């Protein structure tokens, strides 16, 4: 295995194997969200709902956000390349979320959630912030950032492979649509 395979597994592996792995991690994502008390309300975004959620609520929100992303990306993919396949778009969304799923156990740690909550509450008055809380949140952010970047790389490479994107206009359209997917999904779900 080389670096190209790590950053673009869509070219190397069979789409059925990628789909199976994506579905497995989607199921892990549901339990990870339930354990950590988070909600995957859009691709690339995890939120902490105010009240505890049932496993059915987690399944609903996660499924709807993934389905929304798949449908919108599929429409864009078909506009760019009529031969783009549904399975490739599904794989793009599912596989690109795996690095973020890896961060969930850290986000579910009680001391991390408490520090994050205290930092969020003290946002308006920096004098109220504790150094330890800031350190915990900063370390968490530093650990999460490379995985978030890797997730974006998988997302772009999967879409690029599915649609054979070459024009800069298509890349810009992909970036704008991806941003809109994230924002609209957060508002809806």
Helices and strands as residue ranges (DSSP letters): H 3-7, H 9-12, H 15-36, E 39-42, E 45-47, H 55-80, H 86-96, H 98-107, H 110-121, G 126-128, H 131-163, H 168-188
